[in-house]
């Protein structure tokens, strides 16, 4: 069966749901109850994997106010210094123990869907969420069961025939910088990719993408429901263009690659700052004041046009 897709129109309705656990203390208290239930279901085995427990802690804490959350797998992996595979295995553990439903949020700035949308099945808003998404519990469970678990890399390697080893040996001298644009990983944002290929090779594009993830984590990584890096394609592209312009003006130090990365990191953080201030203002002053602050900062960023005199290193 097809996965459950959460569209922007769904998001409008979902954001109207009443938040059940509002304060941090309430959310932490409920999170501990949820974790205790999961540990009981897994006969305590979750204690043997602190990283999975940490990721499960994330899902419960960030979902238990309204009953859902949507962080990208890579974002979560970066936040807790774990692998994407650990995040996926934790999601599978929660699904297997009937704790969550995993839908996928449509990215409004690119085609397709990438961001997991976590729904807590034991949350008071669960039925309301299902009603908004036009699903019933039986259908959701059927979709979850239809997903085929992936085998571990170790298991896959065991099944590789011997004649493939010669092929692997023929690739040992391959240089990442020599690959053409068709080898750019699919996980990199499409808009960023289209702009980057005009100036950079595959190796540098991957490096810049890693820098952008670091900047995103530093600026927005601690906020709930800020989306993930794929929701900020425009900001990524603007920061990249400004970096290229700065390079053309020779506004970088003696080490071009390191300076380019640092400059791009600084500019992307600047682009994300309006959203950070908006989220802070929303928590402190309410949504109306936050909207005004966001508009003011966006205008100041545009007027500034990233004419930064000093490099961030």
N, C-alpha and C positions, 0 to 999 in steps of 0.2 A: 504494500500500500504506500501511497505518497506520504511524505512527511507533513506534519502540521506547520503551516506557514502563518506568521504573524505580520500583517500588513500595517501600513501607517494609519489607515482608518481604524484598525483594531487598536492600535496604540492610543489613539485619541480617547477611545472608550475605556481602555484599561487604566489610563492615568486618572480617570474620574473615580475609580474605586476607593473606598474609604480605607485609610491605613489603620491596621489593627494594632500594631506595635510601633509606637512613635518614638519614644525616647530610647537612647542607647541602652539604658539599663533594662528596659522592657525587652528589647531585641536580644540582648545578651542572655537574659533569663530564658527566653523562649528557645534561643539557639542551643543552650545547654540541655534543655528538655528534648529537643529534636535529636541532638547527638547521642544522648543517653538511649533513646529509642532505637536509633540505628545500631549503636554498639550492642544493644541487647539482641537485635535481630541477627547480627553477624557473630554472635557468641563471643564478643570481645576481640575478634580478630582485627578490628580497626586499630587497636592499640599497637599492633605489630607494624603498622605503616604510618608513622607520624606525618608524612607528606600528604597521604590521602586524607588523613584526619583533618589536616589543615585546609585542604581544598573543600572538603565536605563542610567544614566550619564556615568557609566563605559563602558557599551556596545558601546555607541556612540563614546566616546573618543578613546578607544583602537581599534575600528574598522574603524574609518574614514580616516586613512592614506591610506590603501590599499583596504578597503571595507569589511574586515573580521577580526575576532579575535577568539581565542580558549582558553578560560580559563575554568577549571573545576568548577562545581557548588560549591563544597566545598571550593575551593581556593577563589572564589569571596565572599562567605559567611564569610570566615575568614578575608579577606581584609577589609570588611566594617562592621564587627561585626553584621551580620544579619543571619537569618536562611536560610538553603537550600531551604525551602519552599518559602521564600520571593523571592529568586533568580528565582525559577521556575515560581512563579506567575508573576514576572516582564517580564520574557520571554514570557509567555502566553499573557500578555497585549500588548507587542510589536508585537507579531504575529497577534493578533486579530485586531490591528489597521494598519495592512499591512506595518509595518516598517521593519521587518526582516524575514529571512528564517533561520530555525534551521536545520543544518545538523549535522553529528557526525563524529569526526575524529578517524580513526583507531589508536590504540595504538601499535606502532611498537615493544614494548617489552612484550606484552601479547596478548592473544586472545580476540577478541571482540572489542567493541568501547564504550567509556564512556564519552569522552570530547565533549561538545556541540561546534559546529562550527557555529558562528554567521555571517550571511551575511546581510549587509545593502541593502535594496531594492532601496533606493533613492541615492545610491552612483554611481558616474560615471563609476566605474569598474564593476557594477552589471552584465551587459550583458556578459562581458569577463569572469567573474567568472562562470556564468551559462554555458558558452561554454566549459570551462575547465572541469567542473563537468558533462558535457553531460546531462544537464537538461534544460527545457524550463520553462518559468514562469508559464504556466498553470499546468504543472506537479507538480512543486514545491508547488503551491497553493493547489492542490489536496491532496498532502501528508500532508501539514500543517492542512488542514481541517479534514483529516482522524484521526488525533490524538485525543484521547478521554481524556477530562479533568478529573483529579482526584478529588474526593470529599474531602472536608475538614475533618479533624479528628473529629471535633465536630459533623458533619453530620453522620459520620460512627458510632460514639458512640451511637447516638440516635437510630440507627437501630439494635444495638446488643440485641438479645433476653435475657430475664432474666436468663435463665438456664446457660448462659455463666459466670455469676457472681461467681458461685461456683468454676468454673475452675480457675478464676482469684485469688480467695482466696487461692486455693491450691498452688499457685506459690509465695505467699507472703514471704515465708522463703527461697526462692531459692537464693543461693550464686553464683555470677558470676564466682568466682574462681573455683567452682566445676564443671562447664560445660566442656564437652569435645570439641575437636577441630572442630567438625561439627557445633558448634555455633559461630564460628568466622565470623563476618559480611562480606558480599560479597564485600562491598566497599573497603576493605583493599587490597592493591596490592598483586597479586598472588605470585610473587617471594619473597617479604618480608614475606608473610604469611608462605610459605614453609620453610623458614629459621628459622622463629621465633618459630614455633611449636616444634622445636628440643629442646628448652630450657625454653620456657615460657608458662604459662597458658593463657586462654582466656582473663582474666582481665588485665594481664600485657601486652599482645599483643595489646589490644585496647588502653591502656595507652601509649605505645611506639608509636603507630600510631598517636595519638594526638600530641605527642612530635615532631614527624617527620613533621607534618603539620605546627607546630609552627616554626620549623627551616626553612622550605621551604618559609613560609611567610616572615620571617625575612631576608632571603638571596636574594630571587628572586621575592618576591611579588610585587615589584614596577615596574618590567620590562614588556614591551609589548611583546606578542608572545613568551614567554619563555616556553610555554607548561604548563602542570600541574605536580603534584607530581608523577603521574603514568608514566611519561616519564623518570623518574630517578630511575628506579628499581635497576639497578646495583649499583648506589651510596648508595641507601638505604641498600642493602644487605651488602655492604662492611662496612658501618658504624656500622651495627648491629653485624657483625662478630668481628670487632675491639672492640666493647663494651663487648662482651662475653669474648674475650681474656683478656681484662683489668680486668674484674671481676675475672677471673681465677688467675690473678697475684696479686689480692688483691689491685688493684690500685683504691680503692674507700674509702670513709670516713665511719664514724660510722653508718650512715643511709643508708643501702644498696640500697633500692628502689629509694630514692631521688637522690643518687649519680649516680646510673645507668642511670636514665633519663637525668640528667645533662650532663653526659659523652657522651651519645648517641646524644643529641642535639648538643654538640660541634663538634663531629665527622661528623655528617651529614652536618652541616654548612661548615666544612672544605672540604667535598666532593663536595659541590655545589659552592664553591668559584671560581674554574676555569671558570664555566659558567657565574657567575656574572662578573668576570673580562673580559671575552670575550664580554659580552653585553655592558659593559662600553667602552671597547676599540673599538668596532664596531661603537658606536655612536660618539666616539671622533676621531678615526684614520682611520676608514674604515675596510672592511671585511678582507683584506689580513693581515694587522697588527694584527687584532683580532685573526685570525686563528693561527698565530705564538705564540701569548701570551697564548692562550688556551693550545696549545701543551706543552709549557714550564711549565705551572702550573700543568698540569696533570702529567708530569714526576716528578716534585718536590713532589707532593702529594704521588705518588707511592714510591719514594725513602724514604720519611719520614716515611711511613708505620705506621703513627699515634702513634709514640712513644712520647706521651705527658706527661711531668713530673708533671705538675700541673693540678688539676681538675678545671673546670670552676665555682666553687661555694665556 
